[in-house]
């Protein structure tokens, strides 16, 4: 069975190399974000400008871009940590626009003290958005992320939990072709 999977994998890459538009990109991204949180049935929107990611993209065909993004998102003591995302960008034909869908895993750093703190855990987000390629090196996108695992911090006595209802990120990326 393992040999069969290896042959399929090898044939897939041999087939893909015959496609003219195949390329790879490497780049840097900044993703300031708006966090939509809830505590005690009160919603708050806060802004965090501190995030940076590396970006590696494989473009097997003209209309598809598969991208991974390791990085760090810092939104204060309660919500900060390493992130790793995997995304598919579907390029709209004859335009510079794209539809983006994917997953982002946030590894929340745990900090605790008497008044509260963050919960140390991984939070998996689903994301969807739109993007615009200004040229081959610069692109901008707008992504909305949501999760079912909402609790990320706690406060006070009795303990109440802060919940992440969503994140809206504005991505600004710079990429260079390496293949």
N, C-alpha and C positions, 0 to 999 in steps of 0.2 A: 504494500500500500504506500509506504514512504517513497519508494522508487518511482511509483506512478505520479505522485504529487510533485516530485523533483522534475520529472520530464514535462509535466504540464507547465510548471513554473518556468523552465528553460524555454519551452516553445513559446510561451507568452512573451518573454523578453526578446526572443529572436524575431517574433512577429512585430513587436512594437518598434524595434530598431529600423524596420523598413518604412515606418511612417515619417514623412518629410518634416512635419512640424515638431517632432519630439525635441524637448530641451529641458534643461534644469536651471533653476535660479537659486541664488543665495542672497539673503538680505537682512535688513534691520527694520524693526517696527516700533513705533510708539503708539500706545493705546490708552489715552486718557478715558476715564469712565465715570458714568453717573450710576451710583448704587441706590437702589430702591429697597429700603429696609423697613421693617415693622417691629415695634416693641409696644406691648400693652395696647394693641389695636390702634396705634398711632403710626402713620406712615411718614417716613422721612426720606428725602432725596439729598444725597451728598455727592460732591465731586472729588475725584482723585486724579491728579495729573501725573502721578508717578507710576509708570509701567514701561518696561522695555522687553522686547522679544527678539530672538533670532528667527529667521524664516528660511525654510528650505522647501522648494516647490519642484514638483515633477510635472511636466506638461506633455502628456503622451499624444494628445491630439489637439487641434485648434480650439475646440470648445470646452475642454476640460483641464483643470489645474488642481492637482492634489498637493496640499501644503501641510507641513508640520511646523508648530511654533512653540519652542521652549522659551520660557521667560520668567519674569518676576513682576507681580502686581502688588503695590503697597497702597493701602487705603487706611492707614492708621494702625493703632495697636490691636484692634479687634479683627481686622480683616487684611492680612498680608500673607504672602507666601509664593512659593514656586508654582508655576503653571506649565502645563503641556497640552497643546491643542492639536487636533487633526481635522482638516477642513477640505471640502470639495468646492471648487468655484466653477460654476457653469456659465461660460461666456455667452452672452446673447449675440447671435450672428449679426455681422455688419454694424456692430456698435462697440463702444468702449466700456459697456456696462456688463455686470456679472451678478449672478445670484449665488450666495454663499450659504452653505450649511455644514454643520460639524459639531464636534464635541470639544469641551475644554475642561481639564481636570485641575482644580485649585487645591493645593496642599496648604490648608490654613495653619499658620504658626500659632501654637498655644502659648498664651500669656495669661497668668492669673494673679489676682491679688484680692484683698478683702472685699473690695467693692464690686468685683466682677472680672471679666476678662474674655479672651477668645477661646474657642473650643478647638483643640488640635485634631484635625481630621481632613480627609480628602473629600472634596465636594465636586461631583460630576455635573457639568452644565451642558445643556443642549443649546445650540445657537443657530440663528438664521439672520441673514442680512443682505445688503446690496453693496456693490462696489463700483468704482470708476477707475479705469486705467488712464491716467493723464498721458503717459507715454510708456515706453518699455521699461523704464526705471522707477517711476513714481506712481503710486496708486493710493487711493483713499477708499475706506469702506465704513459702513455703519452696521454694527452687529447688536442684536438683542439676545441675551442669554437668560435662561431660566433653569431651575432645578427643583426636584422633588424633596431634596435633603436641605431644608431651608435654615435650620438653626446653626448659627456660627459663633454666637457669643452669649454671655449671660451677665446679669447685673443684680445687685442688691439682695436684701433679705426681706420677704421670701424671694427666692430666685425666680427671675423672669428671663425668658430667652429672647434674643434678638433674631429675627428671621430675614433672610435675603429673598426678596420677592422678585428681583430681576436686576440685570446690569445692562446698561446701554453703553457700548464702547465705540469710540471714534478711532479707527485705525489709520495711521499714516505710515506707509511702507516705502522703503527704498530697496530695489532688488537689481541684481546684476546677473546676466546669463553666464553660466559656467560651462555649459555644453551646447 
